[in-house]
Amino acid sequence: MKIFGIKSCDTCRKARNWLDENGKSHQWRDLREEPVDSARLKRWLDELGPEQMINRRSTTWRQLDESSREKAMNPATAAAVIEQHPTLIKRPVFETGNRVMVGFNESVRQSL
């Protein structure tokens, strides 16, 4: 399993601790240090869509102008905006096999 996030994110820390406590092996990747490649990002957006992938509560989102926000929420242009602003990605992102999950709620924990 791969987990993508930001090391300063509280939810990412909780998720990683939970994985460790529950014996779930995983590979961590910090989105600031190693941005997601275009192919992977496109795959995530195809599976989940920008509604689930974009963190509209983030500081990054609040700092975007209206035009960039519209592009971020448009499936055809979301990847380009996220590549410029990787912290727009809702975190953490889990890859398990060919499945992608975002966030760390009860439903995600049960799926893991």
OpenMM code with the backbone's topology and positions (N, CA, C; nanometers):
from openmm import Vec3, app, unit

residues = "MET LYS ILE PHE GLY ILE LYS SER CYS ASP THR CYS ARG LYS ALA ARG ASN TRP LEU ASP GLU ASN GLY LYS SER HIS GLN TRP ARG ASP LEU ARG GLU GLU PRO VAL ASP SER ALA ARG LEU LYS ARG TRP LEU ASP GLU LEU GLY PRO GLU GLN MET ILE ASN ARG ARG SER THR THR TRP ARG GLN LEU ASP GLU SER SER ARG GLU LYS ALA MET ASN PRO ALA THR ALA ALA ALA VAL ILE GLU GLN HIS PRO THR LEU ILE LYS ARG PRO VAL PHE GLU THR GLY ASN ARG VAL MET VAL GLY PHE ASN GLU SER VAL ARG GLN SER LEU".split()
positions = [
    Vec3(0.0836, -0.1165, 0.0000),
    Vec3(0.0000, 0.0000, 0.0000),
    Vec3(0.0889, 0.1238, 0.0000),
    Vec3(0.0452, 0.2230, -0.0747),
    Vec3(0.1159, 0.3506, -0.0784),
    Vec3(0.0259, 0.4561, -0.0182),
    Vec3(0.0872, 0.5462, 0.0575),
    Vec3(0.0130, 0.6567, 0.1169),
    Vec3(0.0840, 0.7862, 0.0792),
    Vec3(0.0055, 0.8809, 0.0288),
    Vec3(0.0569, 1.0088, -0.0172),
    Vec3(-0.0025, 1.1178, 0.0701),
    Vec3(0.0820, 1.2102, 0.1119),
    Vec3(0.0336, 1.3197, 0.1945),
    Vec3(0.1431, 1.4205, 0.2186),
    Vec3(0.1279, 1.4929, 0.3272),
    Vec3(0.2250, 1.5938, 0.3673),
    Vec3(0.2595, 1.5665, 0.5135),
    Vec3(0.3885, 1.5636, 0.5438),
    Vec3(0.4285, 1.5222, 0.6780),
    Vec3(0.3769, 1.6142, 0.7882),
    Vec3(0.3467, 1.7400, 0.7561),
    Vec3(0.2956, 1.8318, 0.8578),
    Vec3(0.1440, 1.8214, 0.8766),
    Vec3(0.0784, 1.7377, 0.7980),
    Vec3(-0.0677, 1.7218, 0.8034),
    Vec3(-0.1058, 1.6286, 0.9196),
    Vec3(-0.1904, 1.6774, 1.0106),
    Vec3(-0.2331, 1.5973, 1.1251),
    Vec3(-0.3056, 1.4700, 1.0831),
    Vec3(-0.3907, 1.4804, 0.9824),
    Vec3(-0.4651, 1.3624, 0.9369),
    Vec3(-0.3705, 1.2579, 0.8791),
    Vec3(-0.2685, 1.3017, 0.8073),
    Vec3(-0.1694, 1.2083, 0.7527),
    Vec3(-0.0935, 1.1390, 0.8654),
    Vec3(-0.0573, 1.2150, 0.9678),
    Vec3(0.0124, 1.1549, 1.0833),
    Vec3(-0.0769, 1.0519, 1.1518),
    Vec3(-0.2042, 1.0849, 1.1711),
    Vec3(-0.2983, 0.9906, 1.2326),
    Vec3(-0.3104, 0.8636, 1.1493),
    Vec3(-0.3194, 0.8813, 1.0187),
    Vec3(-0.3334, 0.7666, 0.9283),
    Vec3(-0.2103, 0.6774, 0.9352),
    Vec3(-0.0924, 0.7375, 0.9315),
    Vec3(0.0308, 0.6582, 0.9369),
    Vec3(0.0439, 0.5862, 1.0710),
    Vec3(0.0092, 0.6539, 1.1794),
    Vec3(0.0132, 0.5889, 1.3110),
    Vec3(-0.0852, 0.4732, 1.3165),
    Vec3(-0.2052, 0.4932, 1.2631),
    Vec3(-0.3065, 0.3881, 1.2627),
    Vec3(-0.2577, 0.2680, 1.1820),
    Vec3(-0.1982, 0.2940, 1.0658),
    Vec3(-0.1449, 0.1847, 0.9837),
    Vec3(-0.0382, 0.1068, 1.0598),
    Vec3(0.0523, 0.1783, 1.1262),
    Vec3(0.1578, 0.1122, 1.2042),
    Vec3(0.0982, 0.0299, 1.3177),
    Vec3(0.0041, 0.0885, 1.3925),
    Vec3(-0.0579, 0.0198, 1.5065),
    Vec3(-0.1361, -0.1035, 1.4637),
    Vec3(-0.1864, -0.1032, 1.3418),
    Vec3(-0.2667, -0.2149, 1.2926),
    Vec3(-0.1889, -0.3085, 1.2009),
    Vec3(-0.0568, -0.2940, 1.2005),
    Vec3(0.0283, -0.3851, 1.1260),
    Vec3(0.0104, -0.3803, 0.9751),
    Vec3(-0.0268, -0.2667, 0.9238),
    Vec3(-0.0463, -0.2517, 0.7788),
    Vec3(0.0795, -0.1905, 0.7196),
    Vec3(0.1512, -0.2681, 0.6401),
    Vec3(0.2739, -0.2138, 0.5813),
    Vec3(0.2366, -0.1130, 0.4727),
    Vec3(0.3181, -0.0101, 0.4619),
    Vec3(0.2891, 0.0959, 0.3659),
    Vec3(0.4168, 0.1705, 0.3293),
    Vec3(0.4093, 0.2360, 0.2155),
    Vec3(0.5181, 0.3229, 0.1702),
    Vec3(0.4645, 0.4650, 0.1746),
    Vec3(0.5386, 0.5536, 0.2395),
    Vec3(0.4987, 0.6933, 0.2540),
    Vec3(0.5640, 0.7786, 0.1465),
    Vec3(0.4895, 0.8751, 0.0968),
    Vec3(0.5446, 0.9700, -0.0001),
    Vec3(0.4894, 1.1085, 0.0298),
    Vec3(0.5794, 1.2021, 0.0552),
    Vec3(0.5415, 1.3399, 0.0832),
    Vec3(0.5195, 1.4135, -0.0488),
    Vec3(0.4011, 1.4687, -0.0660),
    Vec3(0.3642, 1.5353, -0.1914),
    Vec3(0.4436, 1.6629, -0.2173),
    Vec3(0.4953, 1.7237, -0.1123),
    Vec3(0.5773, 1.8441, -0.1320),
    Vec3(0.7169, 1.8071, -0.1809),
    Vec3(0.7701, 1.6994, -0.1253),
    Vec3(0.9056, 1.6576, -0.1611),
    Vec3(0.9094, 1.5835, -0.2938),
    Vec3(0.8065, 1.5037, -0.3205),
    Vec3(0.7982, 1.4250, -0.4434),
    Vec3(0.6584, 1.4397, -0.5039),
    Vec3(0.6369, 1.5435, -0.5838),
    Vec3(0.5041, 1.5599, -0.6446),
    Vec3(0.4634, 1.4369, -0.7266),
    Vec3(0.3359, 1.4176, -0.7351),
    Vec3(0.2796, 1.3042, -0.8085),
    Vec3(0.3005, 1.3260, -0.9582),
    Vec3(0.3390, 1.2199, -1.0292),
    Vec3(0.3569, 1.2318, -1.1734),
    Vec3(0.2207, 1.2446, -1.2427),
    Vec3(0.2228, 1.2973, -1.3632),
    Vec3(0.1003, 1.3273, -1.4378),
    Vec3(0.0119, 1.2051, -1.4599),
    Vec3(0.0718, 1.0920, -1.4922),
    Vec3(-0.0067, 0.9708, -1.5195),
    Vec3(-0.0822, 0.9254, -1.3947),
    Vec3(-0.0157, 0.9275, -1.2816),
    Vec3(-0.0801, 0.8851, -1.1560),
    Vec3(-0.1912, 0.9834, -1.1196),
    Vec3(-0.1636, 1.1110, -1.1308),
    Vec3(-0.2629, 1.2124, -1.0988),
    Vec3(-0.3858, 1.1981, -1.1886),
    Vec3(-0.3643, 1.1746, -1.3167),
    Vec3(-0.4758, 1.1554, -1.4094),
    Vec3(-0.5579, 1.0325, -1.3697),
    Vec3(-0.4887, 0.9248, -1.3301),
    Vec3(-0.5583, 0.8030, -1.2867),
    Vec3(-0.6449, 0.8321, -1.1629),
    Vec3(-0.5896, 0.9062, -1.0672),
    Vec3(-0.6670, 0.9413, -0.9481),
    Vec3(-0.7898, 1.0238, -0.9846),
    Vec3(-0.7694, 1.1232, -1.0695),
    Vec3(-0.8809, 1.2097, -1.1088),
    Vec3(-0.9855, 1.1334, -1.1888),
    Vec3(-0.9421, 1.0409, -1.2740),
    Vec3(-1.0374, 0.9595, -1.3493),
    Vec3(-1.1213, 0.8735, -1.2560),
    Vec3(-1.0580, 0.8213, -1.1518),
    Vec3(-1.1297, 0.7334, -1.0590),
    Vec3(-1.2182, 0.8107, -0.9620),
    Vec3(-1.1685, 0.9208, -0.9081),
    Vec3(-1.2404, 0.9913, -0.8018),
    Vec3(-1.3044, 1.1229, -0.8437),
    Vec3(-1.2464, 1.1878, -0.9437),
    Vec3(-1.2962, 1.3183, -0.9861),
    Vec3(-1.2448, 1.4297, -0.8966),
    Vec3(-1.2479, 1.5526, -0.9472),
    Vec3(-1.1959, 1.6652, -0.8693),
    Vec3(-1.2746, 1.6924, -0.7419),
    Vec3(-1.4045, 1.6615, -0.7406),
    Vec3(-1.4846, 1.6840, -0.6201),
    Vec3(-1.4256, 1.6128, -0.4988),
    Vec3(-1.3776, 1.4915, -0.5182),
    Vec3(-1.3191, 1.4160, -0.4074),
    Vec3(-1.1703, 1.4445, -0.3889),
    Vec3(-1.1014, 1.4818, -0.4954),
    Vec3(-0.9557, 1.4998, -0.4884),
    Vec3(-0.9119, 1.6370, -0.4374),
    Vec3(-0.9923, 1.7394, -0.4597),
    Vec3(-0.9524, 1.8758, -0.4254),
    Vec3(-0.9945, 1.9081, -0.2821),
    Vec3(-0.8986, 1.9571, -0.2044),
    Vec3(-0.9246, 1.9980, -0.0670),
    Vec3(-0.9647, 2.1454, -0.0671),
    Vec3(-1.0949, 2.1692, -0.0642),
    Vec3(-1.1449, 2.3064, -0.0705),
    Vec3(-1.1437, 2.3757, 0.0649),
    Vec3(-1.0892, 2.3090, 0.1652),
    Vec3(-1.0743, 2.3714, 0.2965),
    Vec3(-0.9296, 2.4131, 0.3220),
    Vec3(-0.8435, 2.3894, 0.2243),
    Vec3(-0.7007, 2.4157, 0.2426),
    Vec3(-0.6660, 2.5628, 0.2237),
    Vec3(-0.5536, 2.6000, 0.2807),
    Vec3(-0.5003, 2.7343, 0.2614),
    Vec3(-0.4720, 2.7582, 0.1145),
    Vec3(-0.4199, 2.6573, 0.0475),
    Vec3(-0.3885, 2.6703, -0.0950),
    Vec3(-0.5139, 2.7062, -0.1741),
    Vec3(-0.6243, 2.6386, -0.1464),
    Vec3(-0.7504, 2.6654, -0.2158),
    Vec3(-0.7940, 2.8101, -0.1921),
    Vec3(-0.7868, 2.8536, -0.0682),
    Vec3(-0.8307, 2.9891, -0.0339),
    Vec3(-0.7447, 3.0956, -0.1023),
    Vec3(-0.6209, 3.0608, -0.1336),
    Vec3(-0.5311, 3.1569, -0.1972),
    Vec3(-0.5469, 3.1625, -0.3498),
    Vec3(-0.6186, 3.0662, -0.4079),
    Vec3(-0.6384, 3.0653, -0.5533),
    Vec3(-0.7393, 3.1709, -0.5952),
    Vec3(-0.7185, 3.2264, -0.7126),
    Vec3(-0.8195, 3.3177, -0.7676),
    Vec3(-0.9367, 3.2347, -0.8213),
    Vec3(-1.0464, 3.3011, -0.8486),
    Vec3(-1.1681, 3.2313, -0.8912),
    Vec3(-1.1480, 3.1504, -1.0191),
    Vec3(-1.0718, 3.2037, -1.1122),
    Vec3(-1.0457, 3.1333, -1.2378),
    Vec3(-0.9718, 3.0018, -1.2128),
    Vec3(-0.8721, 3.0046, -1.1266),
    Vec3(-0.7965, 2.8822, -1.0944),
    Vec3(-0.8835, 2.7819, -1.0211),
    Vec3(-0.9721, 2.8309, -0.9351),
    Vec3(-1.0647, 2.7404, -0.8648),
    Vec3(-1.1559, 2.6692, -0.9639),
    Vec3(-1.2070, 2.7437, -1.0607),
    Vec3(-1.2942, 2.6832, -1.1626),
    Vec3(-1.2183, 2.5775, -1.2423),
    Vec3(-1.0940, 2.6074, -1.2785),
    Vec3(-1.0124, 2.5104, -1.3518),
    Vec3(-0.9845, 2.3871, -1.2670),
    Vec3(-0.9625, 2.4068, -1.1371),
    Vec3(-0.9341, 2.2937, -1.0475),
    Vec3(-1.0535, 2.2001, -1.0365),
    Vec3(-1.1734, 2.2535, -1.0462),
    Vec3(-1.2926, 2.1705, -1.0313),
    Vec3(-1.3417, 2.1133, -1.1644),
    Vec3(-1.2787, 2.1520, -1.2737),
    Vec3(-1.3150, 2.1026, -1.4060),
    Vec3(-1.2319, 1.9767, -1.4344),
    Vec3(-1.2968, 1.8620, -1.4596),
    Vec3(-1.2213, 1.7388, -1.4846),
    Vec3(-1.1189, 1.7496, -1.5974),
    Vec3(-1.1437, 1.8354, -1.6948),
    Vec3(-1.0526, 1.8484, -1.8089),
    Vec3(-0.9267, 1.9283, -1.7751),
    Vec3(-0.9341, 2.0139, -1.6736),
    Vec3(-0.8204, 2.1014, -1.6429),
    Vec3(-0.7669, 2.0848, -1.5008),
    Vec3(-0.8284, 1.9996, -1.4212),
    Vec3(-0.7893, 1.9844, -1.2799),
    Vec3(-0.6445, 1.9418, -1.2637),
    Vec3(-0.5980, 1.8494, -1.3454),
    Vec3(-0.4617, 1.7970, -1.3302),
    Vec3(-0.3578, 1.9079, -1.3434),
    Vec3(-0.3774, 1.9980, -1.4378),
    Vec3(-0.2809, 2.1068, -1.4585),
    Vec3(-0.2724, 2.1965, -1.3356),
    Vec3(-0.3859, 2.2243, -1.2741),
    Vec3(-0.3869, 2.3098, -1.1546),
    Vec3(-0.3221, 2.2368, -1.0371),
    Vec3(-0.3536, 2.1097, -1.0214),
    Vec3(-0.2959, 2.0321, -0.9112),
    Vec3(-0.1449, 2.0182, -0.9281),
    Vec3(-0.0986, 2.0022, -1.0500),
    Vec3(0.0462, 1.9923, -1.0717),
    Vec3(0.1168, 2.1200, -1.0285),
    Vec3(0.0533, 2.2342, -1.0466),
    Vec3(0.1110, 2.3610, -1.0017),
    Vec3(0.0988, 2.3784, -0.8505),
    Vec3(-0.0049, 2.3186, -0.7916),
    Vec3(-0.0342, 2.3341, -0.6485),
    Vec3(-0.0650, 2.1974, -0.5869),
    Vec3(0.0373, 2.1137, -0.5646),
    Vec3(0.0119, 1.9778, -0.5151),
    Vec3(-0.0572, 1.9716, -0.3791),
    Vec3(-0.0504, 2.0792, -0.3017),
    Vec3(-0.1171, 2.0764, -0.1713),
    Vec3(-0.2683, 2.0950, -0.1833),
    Vec3(-0.3196, 2.1073, -0.3052),
    Vec3(-0.4648, 2.1067, -0.3263),
    Vec3(-0.5231, 1.9671, -0.3093),
    Vec3(-0.4387, 1.8656, -0.3175),
    Vec3(-0.4868, 1.7277, -0.3062),
    Vec3(-0.5350, 1.7017, -0.1643),
    Vec3(-0.6566, 1.6506, -0.1553),
    Vec3(-0.7105, 1.6109, -0.0254),
    Vec3(-0.6253, 1.4959, 0.0262),
    Vec3(-0.5978, 1.4954, 0.1550),
    Vec3(-0.5033, 1.3995, 0.2104),
    Vec3(-0.5634, 1.3214, 0.3260),
    Vec3(-0.5032, 1.2057, 0.3493),
    Vec3(-0.4062, 1.1338, 0.2673),
    Vec3(-0.4738, 1.0626, 0.1503),
    Vec3(-0.3898, 1.0238, 0.0550),
    Vec3(-0.4358, 0.9444, -0.0585),
    Vec3(-0.3753, 0.8055, -0.0410),
    Vec3(-0.4593, 0.7035, -0.0471),
    Vec3(-0.4141, 0.5648, -0.0347),
    Vec3(-0.4267, 0.4956, -0.1686),
    Vec3(-0.3232, 0.4248, -0.2073),
    Vec3(-0.3288, 0.3364, -0.3235),
    Vec3(-0.3128, 0.1945, -0.2714),
    Vec3(-0.4125, 0.1134, -0.2967),
    Vec3(-0.4061, -0.0279, -0.2598),
    Vec3(-0.4404, -0.1076, -0.3841),
    Vec3(-0.3406, -0.1699, -0.4413),
    Vec3(-0.3628, -0.2400, -0.5679),
    Vec3(-0.4023, -0.1396, -0.6733),
    Vec3(-0.5213, -0.1556, -0.7293),
    Vec3(-0.5654, -0.0611, -0.8321),
    Vec3(-0.6739, 0.0327, -0.7789),
    Vec3(-0.6904, 0.0380, -0.6473),
    Vec3(-0.7927, 0.1220, -0.5851),
    Vec3(-0.7287, 0.2455, -0.5231),
    Vec3(-0.7989, 0.3590, -0.5317),
    Vec3(-0.7533, 0.4848, -0.4731),
    Vec3(-0.8601, 0.5332, -0.3754),
    Vec3(-0.8143, 0.5740, -0.2560),
    Vec3(-0.9053, 0.6285, -0.1551),
    Vec3(-0.8446, 0.7569, -0.1010),
    Vec3(-0.9308, 0.8503, -0.0647),
    Vec3(-0.8858, 0.9799, -0.0148),
    Vec3(-0.9493, 1.0065, 0.1203),
    Vec3(-0.8689, 1.0646, 0.2096),
    Vec3(-0.9176, 1.0985, 0.3427),
    Vec3(-0.8906, 0.9868, 0.4404),
    Vec3(-0.9331, 1.0077, 0.5646),
    Vec3(-0.9099, 0.9057, 0.6661),
    Vec3(-1.0288, 0.8996, 0.7608),
    Vec3(-1.1422, 0.8590, 0.7067),
    Vec3(-1.2621, 0.8431, 0.7882),
    Vec3(-1.2854, 0.6943, 0.8152),
    Vec3(-1.3924, 0.6640, 0.8830),
    Vec3(-1.4215, 0.5250, 0.9206),
    Vec3(-1.4349, 0.4345, 0.7989),
    Vec3(-1.4973, 0.4842, 0.6946),
    Vec3(-1.5158, 0.4048, 0.5736),
    Vec3(-1.3800, 0.3676, 0.5108),
    Vec3(-1.2867, 0.4616, 0.5071),
    Vec3(-1.1536, 0.4339, 0.4532),
    Vec3(-1.0807, 0.3329, 0.5424),
    Vec3(-1.0889, 0.3527, 0.6748),
    Vec3(-1.0224, 0.2584, 0.7675),
    Vec3(-1.0748, 0.1166, 0.7473),
    Vec3(-1.2051, 0.1016, 0.7306),
    Vec3(-1.2606, -0.0321, 0.7088),
    Vec3(-1.2120, -0.0917, 0.5779),
    Vec3(-1.1965, -0.0096, 0.4755),
    Vec3(-1.1495, -0.0581, 0.3462),
    Vec3(-1.0038, -0.0989, 0.3501),
    Vec3(-0.9255, -0.0347, 0.4398),
    Vec3(-0.7833, -0.0663, 0.4484),
    Vec3(-0.7639, -0.1974, 0.5207),
] * unit.nanometer
topology = app.Topology()
chain = topology.addChain("A")
for resn in residues:
    res = topology.addResidue(resn, chain)
    for name in ("N", "CA", "C"):
        topology.addAtom(name, app.Element.getBySymbol(name[0]), res)
